[in-house]
Amino acid sequence: MFQEKCVFRRCVWLLVTAWVAAAPMAGIAGRPATPADDATATAAAASQAAPAASPPSPASQLAANDILPSSNLFANADQAPKGATTAVPSQNVTINLINRLVEKGLLTKQDAQDLIRQAEDDAAVASAQAATVQHDVAVAREAAQAAVQQTAPPTSDDQVRVTYIPESVRAQMRDEIKDEVLSTARAENWAAPNGLPDWVPKFRVSGDIRVRYEGDFYPTGNDNTGAFPNFNTINTGAPFDTAGTVFSPQQDVNQNRERFRLRARIGAEIDLGEGFTAGLRVGTGQDDSPVTENQTLGLANNGQGGNFSKYQVWIDRAYLKYETGGQPNKNLAISIGRFDNPFFDPTTIVWARDLGFDGAALQGKYEVVNGVTPFFNGGAFPVFNTDFNFATNNPSKFQSEDKWLYAAQLGTAIKPTKDFSAKVAVAYYDFVNVQGKLSDPFTPLTSSDQGDTDDTRPSFAQNGNTYMALRDIIPDADNNFGTINQFQYFGLATPFHELAVSWQVDYNRFEPAQISLYGQYVQNLALNSANVNAIAVNNRGPDSAAGAMGAWAGGNTAWIIGIKVGNPVMEKRWDWNIGVNYRYVESDSVVDGFTDSDFGAPLTGTNLKGFTFGGNLALSHSVWLGLTWMSADSIAGPIFKGDILQFDVNGKF
């Protein structure tokens, strides 16, 4: 029995020790000790309270006020064990427990005092640890305040100035930050760990769909006497017999047309890691035109469309890209393959919006001082590569007529104030071998016979450039001395070395609405008017009264100026913008095969002037409406006027 009592007492001792050690300063159940817990204190102890500036610790209060002298430990001697006194009840549960254990003889007074002493020691350790943490927090706070004072110089009103960021820049920053976060999430697999195969997070898929109504309207007075030959149709088919009795393929300049058009694109950018990405996109297109991906719905006579037949898709983008820096104002990128326009170009008089570039491009920018970021864009781009077996019907092949574009652009982006930002750039576009060349003299006996310069003709063209005849056909008995079998192709009458100055100024005082002024000036430095006048077959003035051919009336200069007001990007419902511009694009200022594919339709290209009005209205984050009106007039040659109305429904994902 004695042994069992000792074991029980030892267990109680361990229980109480653990109880007190676990909550030395909180009584029980996490309740802090309060002055009310001192109800058992004597009147003398209450009159000797510590100063308010230095309150005793909870453990000290427990020891000093709750453990009474042995003479007063038990209030009712009849209920106490032999040799003990009755305890005065306390509001501190821990003290009551100790008193009851002493009362029942399970714990001696000495054991109780040892427990209290242990609690005091634990409380002292905890207090020291708390003081250390408070000291560390204070030191960290002082260091943070000092850092803020060093990095943010005080202003006159002691406020920190935050640089103003326009809505368009914020949108770009959001996209870049989102891309960076998503890239990190995919790389580290913490966005959705083990949720998808490893290759899926590396793909960023995007696309868009545009459905358009277009009306092409021609006022009366246009020259419909055969004055607008379709050189692209001639050059992409059999050569035209200029000695024949039929008209060459002609452009429509007098019959109004209405059509529905579709553009659909889907692509992906693939993260290859360590700064490398790949891109691939496919899109619609009724042909392989470089300047548009529009597919006319129900289109006839070209092998697709009509009677709800299916439409083709084309490889629109396919490239590899390496980037280093990865910041909005500090980046270097190299692209190879087929990619977006790498040049700063706020208008469409040099490059159409849908145009893709083949070749290699280098792009770089670096902020040299706050708000000033110079940039450079350049590259080499194959425009045309001669068929390996040119000429097809000859055992002896002809010399290659490869065509290239070498281009470089220097510019800078500046932000002088929070409300103004601007970008200006100068570019030089050097087209090599794009001009036509007169062939060696020969006599084509059939339309399939080839001249040695046939490949200098454009493989794609729109309208407006000045053309020359490529074949030097010998008049002899086989062609009735030049009166029959004059099978002819046509090439550009001038080289193209284009100098382009581009600029855009944005005013953001009324954000989210933005006011943008933009413009561009282009001059073809390679044009020689005398040489062109000697060989041009179009863009001439009226013939003289004596029947002599009129002088060449084209030019080498283009310019455009415009304004746009409203939201620069359609991000949420009821975002809007409107704009207007005026352009003047002379015949041989730019290569007509690469310029805007909408203005002046169907005579899109150069040798046009006129206004464009338009606006957009967002129906949601991803869907918006567009309305555009264009009015064009010819500059040189026969009279042409054309008006175009476009209504678009756009969606993106």
C-alpha positions in Angstrom: 0.0 0.0 0.0 2.8 2.4 0.9 4.5 1.7 -2.5 1.3 2.3 -4.4 0.8 5.6 -2.6 4.3 6.7 -3.5 3.7 5.8 -7.2 0.5 7.7 -7.2 2.1 10.7 -5.5 4.9 10.6 -8.1 2.4 10.7 -10.9 0.6 13.6 -9.4 3.9 15.4 -9.0 4.8 14.9 -12.7 1.3 16.0 -13.7 1.4 19.3 -11.8 5.0 19.9 -12.9 3.9 19.6 -16.6 0.8 21.8 -15.9 2.8 24.6 -14.4 5.6 24.4 -17.0 3.1 24.6 -19.9 1.3 27.7 -18.6 3.5 29.5 -16.1 2.1 32.9 -17.0 -1.5 32.1 -18.0 -3.2 30.2 -15.2 -5.1 27.6 -17.0 -6.7 27.3 -20.5 -4.6 30.3 -21.6 -6.3 32.8 -19.3 -3.8 35.5 -18.2 -3.3 36.1 -14.6 -5.1 39.3 -13.5 -5.2 41.4 -10.4 -8.4 39.5 -9.5 -6.2 36.4 -9.0 -4.7 38.1 -5.9 -8.0 37.8 -3.9 -6.1 35.7 -1.3 -3.5 38.3 -0.8 -3.2 39.8 2.6 -4.1 43.5 3.3 -0.4 44.1 4.0 0.6 42.6 0.6 -2.0 44.8 -1.2 -0.7 48.0 0.5 2.9 47.1 -0.8 1.9 47.0 -4.6 4.8 47.5 -7.1 5.0 50.9 -9.0 2.9 51.1 -12.1 5.9 51.6 -14.3 7.2 48.1 -13.3 4.3 45.6 -12.9 5.3 42.2 -11.5 5.4 39.3 -13.8 2.5 36.8 -13.6 4.8 34.2 -12.1 5.9 36.6 -9.5 2.3 37.4 -8.6 1.5 33.7 -8.3 4.4 33.2 -5.9 3.9 36.3 -3.8 0.1 36.5 -3.5 -1.3 33.0 -4.0 1.0 30.8 -1.9 0.1 31.7 1.7 2.2 31.1 4.8 1.9 27.7 6.3 -0.1 29.0 9.2 -2.9 30.2 6.9 -2.7 27.5 4.3 -6.0 25.9 5.4 -9.0 27.9 6.7 -11.0 25.0 8.1 -8.9 22.9 10.5 -11.6 20.3 10.8 -11.3 19.4 7.0 -7.5 19.4 6.9 -5.3 16.4 7.3 -3.5 15.9 10.5 -0.8 18.6 10.8 -2.2 20.8 8.1 -4.3 23.9 7.9 -7.2 24.7 5.5 -6.4 26.7 2.3 -8.0 30.0 1.5 -9.7 29.7 -2.0 -8.0 31.6 -4.8 -9.2 32.7 -8.2 -6.0 31.2 -9.7 -6.8 27.6 -10.8 -3.2 26.5 -10.6 -2.9 27.6 -6.9 -6.2 26.0 -6.0 -5.0 22.7 -7.5 -1.7 22.9 -5.6 -3.6 23.7 -2.4 -6.0 20.8 -2.8 -3.1 18.4 -3.4 -1.4 19.6 -0.2 -4.7 19.4 1.6 -5.2 15.7 0.6 -1.7 14.9 1.6 -0.7 14.1 -1.9 1.8 17.0 -2.1 3.9 18.5 0.6 4.4 22.2 1.2 8.0 21.8 0.1 6.9 20.2 -3.1 4.4 23.0 -3.7 7.1 25.6 -3.1 9.4 23.7 -5.6 6.7 23.8 -8.2 6.2 27.6 -7.8 10.0 28.2 -8.0 10.2 26.1 -11.2 7.3 28.2 -12.6 9.1 31.4 -11.7 12.2 30.1 -13.5 10.2 29.2 -16.7 8.5 32.6 -16.6 11.9 34.4 -16.4 13.2 32.5 -19.4 10.1 33.3 -21.4 10.3 36.9 -20.5 13.9 37.1 -21.6 13.0 35.5 -24.9 10.2 37.9 -25.5 12.5 40.8 -24.7 15.0 39.5 -27.3 12.2 39.3 -30.0 11.0 42.8 -29.2 14.6 44.1 -29.6 15.0 42.3 -32.9 11.7 43.8 -34.2 12.7 47.3 -33.1 16.1 47.0 -34.9 14.4 45.8 -38.1 11.9 48.6 -38.0 14.7 51.2 -37.6 16.6 49.6 -40.6 13.5 49.7 -42.8 12.9 53.4 -42.0 16.5 54.2 -42.8 16.3 52.4 -46.1 13.1 54.3 -47.1 14.8 57.6 -46.2 17.8 56.7 -48.4 15.9 55.5 -51.5 13.1 58.1 -51.5 14.4 61.6 -51.2 11.9 63.8 -49.3 10.0 66.4 -51.2 8.9 69.8 -50.0 5.7 68.4 -48.4 7.4 65.2 -47.0 5.6 63.0 -49.5 7.1 60.3 -51.6 6.6 61.0 -55.4 5.4 57.9 -57.3 6.1 58.1 -61.1 3.0 58.2 -63.2 2.4 55.2 -65.4 0.0 55.4 -68.4 -2.8 52.9 -68.7 -1.2 51.3 -71.9 2.1 50.9 -70.1 0.4 49.4 -67.0 -1.5 47.0 -69.3 1.9 46.0 -70.8 3.5 45.7 -67.4 0.5 43.5 -66.2 0.9 41.2 -69.1 4.7 41.0 -68.6 4.4 40.4 -64.9 1.7 37.8 -65.5 3.8 36.1 -68.0 6.8 36.1 -65.7 4.8 34.8 -62.7 3.1 32.1 -64.9 6.5 31.1 -66.3 7.9 30.8 -62.8 4.9 28.8 -61.7 5.2 26.5 -64.6 8.9 26.0 -64.1 8.7 25.4 -60.4 5.4 23.4 -60.6 3.7 25.3 -57.8 0.7 26.7 -59.7 -0.9 23.2 -60.0 1.6 20.6 -58.9 1.2 17.3 -60.6 -2.0 18.5 -62.2 -0.8 18.5 -65.9 1.9 16.9 -68.0 5.2 18.7 -67.9 4.9 20.0 -71.4 1.5 21.7 -71.0 2.6 24.6 -68.8 5.2 25.6 -71.3 2.6 26.4 -73.9 0.8 29.8 -74.0 -2.0 29.5 -76.5 -3.8 32.6 -78.0 -5.9 33.5 -80.9 -8.5 35.8 -82.4 -11.5 35.8 -84.8 -12.8 38.7 -86.8 -16.0 38.7 -88.9 -16.3 41.7 -91.2 -18.9 43.2 -93.4 -17.3 45.3 -96.1 -18.9 47.5 -98.7 -16.8 48.8 -101.6 -18.4 51.8 -103.4 -17.2 53.7 -106.5 -18.5 57.1 -107.3 -19.2 57.9 -111.0 -16.3 59.3 -113.1 -13.7 56.6 -112.7 -11.9 55.6 -115.8 -13.2 52.3 -116.9 -11.7 52.2 -120.4 -9.0 49.6 -119.5 -6.7 52.0 -117.7 -6.2 49.8 -114.6 -4.4 46.6 -115.6 -4.0 44.0 -112.9 -0.2 43.5 -113.0 -0.3 40.9 -110.1 -2.7 38.7 -112.1 -0.5 38.9 -115.2 2.8 38.2 -113.3 1.4 35.2 -111.4 -0.1 33.6 -114.5 0.8 33.2 -118.1 2.5 36.2 -119.7 0.1 38.7 -121.5 0.2 39.1 -125.2 0.4 42.9 -125.6 -0.2 42.5 -129.3 -3.5 40.7 -128.8 -7.0 42.1 -129.3 -8.3 41.6 -125.8 -7.8 43.7 -122.7 -5.4 42.6 -120.0 -6.8 41.6 -116.7 -8.4 44.7 -115.2 -9.3 46.0 -111.8 -12.9 46.8 -110.9 -13.4 50.6 -110.6 -17.1 51.1 -111.3 -19.2 48.2 -109.9 -20.0 48.3 -106.2 -19.4 45.2 -104.2 -20.5 43.8 -100.8 -18.8 40.9 -99.0 -18.5 39.2 -95.7 -14.9 38.3 -94.7 -13.4 36.1 -92.0 -10.0 36.2 -90.3 -9.2 33.4 -87.7 -5.9 32.8 -86.1 -4.6 30.5 -83.4 -1.1 30.0 -82.2 1.1 29.2 -79.3 4.3 30.5 -77.8 6.4 27.7 -76.2 8.9 28.2 -73.4 12.0 26.3 -74.2 13.9 27.4 -71.1 17.0 29.5 -70.5 15.7 32.5 -72.5 14.6 30.5 -75.6 11.0 30.5 -76.9 9.4 29.1 -80.1 6.3 30.4 -81.8 3.8 28.9 -84.2 0.6 30.3 -85.6 -1.8 29.3 -88.4 -4.4 31.5 -89.9 -7.0 31.9 -92.7 -6.5 33.5 -96.0 -8.1 33.1 -99.4 -4.6 33.0 -100.9 -1.0 33.4 -99.8 -1.1 37.2 -99.8 1.5 38.5 -97.3 -0.6 41.5 -96.3 -3.9 40.0 -95.3 -5.4 36.9 -93.7 -9.0 37.8 -94.8 -11.1 35.0 -96.3 -14.1 36.2 -98.3 -17.0 34.0 -97.4 -18.6 32.3 -100.4 -15.7 33.5 -102.6 -15.8 32.0 -106.1 -13.3 31.3 -108.9 -10.2 30.5 -106.8 -10.6 26.9 -105.8 -12.0 27.5 -102.3 -15.2 29.1 -101.0 -18.6 29.1 -102.4 -21.4 26.6 -101.7 -20.2 26.3 -98.1 -17.0 24.6 -99.1 -14.1 24.6 -96.6 -11.3 27.1 -96.4 -7.6 26.7 -96.3 -5.3 27.7 -93.4 -1.7 28.9 -93.8 1.4 28.8 -91.7 1.4 32.4 -90.5 4.2 32.4 -87.9 7.0 30.0 -87.1 10.0 31.2 -85.3 12.7 30.7 -82.6 13.6 33.5 -80.3 16.2 34.2 -77.7 15.9 37.0 -75.1 18.1 38.3 -72.4 17.3 41.1 -70.0 13.6 40.5 -70.0 12.6 44.0 -68.7 10.4 46.6 -70.3 13.3 49.0 -70.6 16.2 46.6 -70.9 16.1 43.7 -73.3 17.9 42.1 -76.2 16.1 39.7 -78.5 17.1 37.6 -81.6 14.5 36.0 -83.8 14.8 33.7 -86.7 12.1 32.2 -88.9 8.7 33.9 -89.6 7.7 36.4 -87.0 5.9 39.7 -86.3 7.1 43.1 -87.7 10.2 43.8 -85.6 10.2 47.6 -86.4 8.4 50.4 -84.6 5.7 51.4 -87.1 2.7 53.3 -85.9 1.1 53.5 -89.3 0.4 51.1 -92.3 1.9 53.0 -95.2 5.1 51.0 -95.2 4.0 47.7 -93.6 0.5 46.2 -93.5 -0.7 45.1 -90.0 -0.9 41.4 -90.8 2.5 41.2 -92.6 4.9 38.7 -91.3 8.7 38.9 -91.8 10.9 36.0 -92.9 14.5 35.9 -91.9 16.5 37.0 -88.9 16.0 40.1 -86.7 17.8 41.7 -83.8 16.0 44.0 -81.3 17.5 45.8 -78.4 16.7 48.6 -75.9 18.3 50.0 -72.8 17.3 52.9 -70.5 20.3 55.1 -70.3 18.8 57.7 -67.9 15.4 57.8 -66.2 12.7 58.2 -68.9 15.1 57.9 -71.9 15.3 54.5 -73.6 17.1 54.2 -76.9 16.3 51.2 -79.1 17.6 49.4 -82.1 15.9 47.1 -84.6 17.4 45.5 -87.6 17.7 42.3 -89.7 18.1 40.5 -93.0 15.0 39.2 -94.8 14.7 37.1 -97.9 12.0 38.6 -100.2 12.3 36.1 -103.0 14.5 33.1 -103.8 14.8 31.9 -107.4 13.4 28.5 -108.3 16.3 26.1 -108.3 15.4 25.0 -111.8 14.8 28.4 -113.4 14.2 28.3 -116.3 12.0 25.2 -116.2 12.0 24.4 -120.0 15.7 25.1 -120.6 18.5 22.6 -120.1 20.8 25.5 -119.4 19.5 27.3 -116.3 19.4 31.1 -115.8 21.2 33.2 -113.3 19.6 33.5 -109.8 17.5 36.6 -109.2 17.3 36.4 -105.4 15.8 39.5 -103.6 16.6 40.7 -100.1 15.6 43.3 -97.6 18.3 44.7 -95.3 16.9 47.0 -92.7 18.0 49.0 -89.6 16.1 51.3 -87.3 17.4 53.6 -84.5 15.0 55.4 -82.1 14.3 56.4 -78.6 11.4 56.4 -76.2 11.2 59.3 -73.9 8.9 60.3 -71.0 9.6 63.9 -69.9 6.6 64.2 -67.6 4.0 61.8 -66.1 1.4 62.9 -68.7 3.6 62.8 -71.8 5.4 60.0 -73.5 6.9 59.9 -77.0 8.7 57.6 -79.4 10.6 58.5 -82.5 12.6 56.4 -84.9 14.5 56.6 -88.2 14.7 53.5 -90.4 16.4 52.6 -93.6 14.9 49.8 -95.7 17.3 48.6 -98.5 15.6 46.3 -101.0 18.1 44.4 -103.1 17.1 43.3 -106.7 13.4 44.0 -106.3 13.4 46.2 -109.5 12.8 44.7 -112.9 15.5 44.0 -115.4 15.3 43.9 -119.1 16.0 40.5 -120.5 18.5 39.5 -123.2 16.9 39.8 -126.6 14.9 36.7 -127.6 11.8 35.6 -129.4 9.2 33.7 -127.4 7.3 31.4 -129.7 4.7 30.3 -127.0 3.5 31.7 -123.7 5.5 29.0 -121.9 8.9 30.2 -123.2 10.8 32.0 -120.5 13.1 35.1 -120.5 16.2 35.2 -118.4 14.9 38.0 -116.2 11.3 36.8 -115.7 12.0 36.2 -112.0 12.7 39.9 -111.4 8.9 40.4 -111.6 7.2 40.7 -108.2 5.8 37.4 -106.9 3.1 39.4 -105.2 1.9 43.0 -105.8 -1.1 45.1 -105.1 -1.4 48.3 -107.1 0.2 51.7 -107.6 3.9 51.1 -108.3 5.2 52.0 -111.7 6.0 49.0 -114.0 8.3 48.3 -117.0 8.2 45.5 -119.6 10.8 42.8 -118.8 11.2 41.0 -122.1 13.3 42.4 -124.9 11.3 40.6 -127.7 13.0 40.6 -131.1 10.6 41.4 -134.0 11.1 38.8 -136.7 9.2 36.5 -139.1 8.2 34.2 -136.2 6.1 37.0 -134.6 5.2 38.8 -137.8 7.8 41.4 -137.0 6.3 42.3 -133.6 2.7 42.3 -134.4 1.8 39.0 -132.8 3.1 36.8 -129.9 4.3 39.6 -127.7 4.2 37.6 -124.5 5.2 40.0 -121.8 5.8 40.1 -118.0 6.2 43.3 -116.0 8.6 44.4 -113.2 9.0 47.4 -111.0 10.5 50.3 -112.8 12.6 51.6 -109.9 14.8 50.3 -107.1 13.6 50.9 -103.5 15.8 52.4 -100.8 13.3 53.8 -98.3 14.1 56.3 -95.6 11.3 56.4 -93.0 10.8 58.7 -90.0 8.1 57.5 -87.6 6.8 59.1 -84.4 4.0 58.9 -81.8 3.2 61.1 -78.9 0.8 60.0 -76.1 -1.0 62.4 -73.6 -2.4 60.6 -70.6 -3.8 63.5 -68.5 -7.3 62.1 -68.9 -6.5 58.4 -68.2 -7.9 55.8 -68.8 -8.6 57.8 -72.0 -5.5 58.6 -74.0 -4.8 61.1 -76.8 -2.3 59.9 -79.3 -0.8 61.8 -82.2 1.2 59.8 -84.7 2.8 60.2 -88.1 5.3 58.9 -90.7 7.3 60.3 -93.5 8.9 58.1 -96.2 11.0 58.8 -99.2 12.4 56.4 -101.8 16.0 57.6 -102.2 16.7 55.3 -105.1 14.1 56.7 -107.6 15.4 58.4 -110.7 12.6 60.2 -112.5 14.3 60.4 -115.9 15.0 56.6 -115.9 11.5 55.8 -114.8 10.0 58.1 -117.4 11.8 56.3 -120.2 10.5 52.8 -119.3 7.2 53.3 -117.4 4.1 51.6 -118.8 1.6 53.1 -116.3 1.2 56.2 -113.9 1.5 58.5 -116.9 -0.3 61.7 -117.6 -2.7 62.2 -120.6 -1.3 61.6 -124.0 -0.5 64.7 -126.1 -2.7 65.9 -128.8 -0.3 64.4 -131.3 -0.7 61.0 -129.7 2.6 61.0 -127.9 2.6 59.1 -124.6 2.1 61.3 -121.6 5.0 62.0 -119.2 5.4 59.9 -116.1 3.4 61.5 -113.2 4.3 59.4 -110.2 6.5 60.3 -107.2 8.7 59.0 -104.4 7.3 60.5 -101.2 4.7 59.3 -98.7 3.4 60.7 -95.5 0.5 60.2 -93.0 -0.7 62.0 -89.9 -3.4 61.0 -87.5 -5.0 61.3 -84.1 -6.6 58.7 -81.8 -8.6 59.4 -78.6 -9.9 56.9 -76.1 -8.7 53.6 -74.5 -5.6 52.4 -76.3 -6.6 48.8 -75.7 -10.0 47.1 -75.3 -9.8 45.6 -71.8 -13.3 45.8 -70.3 -16.9 46.5 -71.3 -17.6 50.0 -72.8 -13.9 50.8 -73.4 -13.8 52.9 -76.6 -11.7 54.8 -79.0 -12.1 56.9 -82.1 -9.5 58.2 -84.6 -8.9 59.8 -88.0 -5.9 60.1 -90.3 -4.9 61.5 -93.7 -2.4 59.9 -96.0 -0.6 60.9 -99.2 1.3 58.0 -100.7 2.9 58.6 -104.1 3.3 55.8 -106.6 6.9 54.7 -105.9 7.5 55.9 -102.4 7.1 52.3 -100.9 6.8 48.8 -102.3 3.0 48.4 -102.9 3.1 44.7 -102.1 3.8 45.3 -98.4 1.6 48.3 -97.6 -2.0 48.6 -96.3 -4.4 46.1 -97.9 -7.6 47.9 -97.1 -7.3 51.5 -98.1 -8.5 52.1 -101.7 -9.7 48.5 -102.3 -9.5 47.0 -104.8 -6.7 49.3 -105.9 -5.0 48.9 -102.5 -1.3 49.9 -102.4 0.2 53.2 -103.4 -0.6 56.2 -105.6 -3.5 57.0 -103.2 -4.5 59.9 -100.9 -7.5 60.3 -98.6 -9.0 60.1 -95.1 -9.7 57.2 -92.7 -12.3 57.5 -89.9 -12.8 54.7 -87.3 -13.7 53.6 -83.8 -14.0 50.6 -81.5 -16.4 49.7 -78.6 -15.8 46.8 -76.2 -18.7 44.6 -75.3 -16.6 42.6 -72.8 -13.0 41.9 -71.9 -12.6 39.8 -75.1 -15.2 41.0 -77.6 -15.4 44.4 -79.3 -17.0 46.1 -82.3 -15.2 48.2 -84.9 -16.5 50.6 -87.6 -14.2 52.2 -90.3 -14.9 54.5 -93.2 -12.1 55.1 -95.8 -12.2 57.5 -98.8 -9.4 57.3 -101.4 -8.5 59.1 -104.6 -5.7 58.4 -107.1 -2.8 60.8 -107.3 -1.3 60.2 -110.7 -2.6 58.6 -113.9 -6.3 57.8 -114.6 -9.0 59.0 -112.3 -10.0 56.6 -109.5 -12.1 57.2 -106.4 -13.2 54.6 -103.9 -15.1 54.5 -100.6 -15.0 51.6 -98.2 -17.2 50.8 -95.2 -16.1 48.1 -92.7 -18.1 46.8 -89.7 -16.2 44.3 -87.5 -17.0 41.9 -84.7 -13.8 40.9 -83.0 -13.1 38.2 -80.4 -9.8 37.2 -78.8 -8.6 34.5 -76.4 
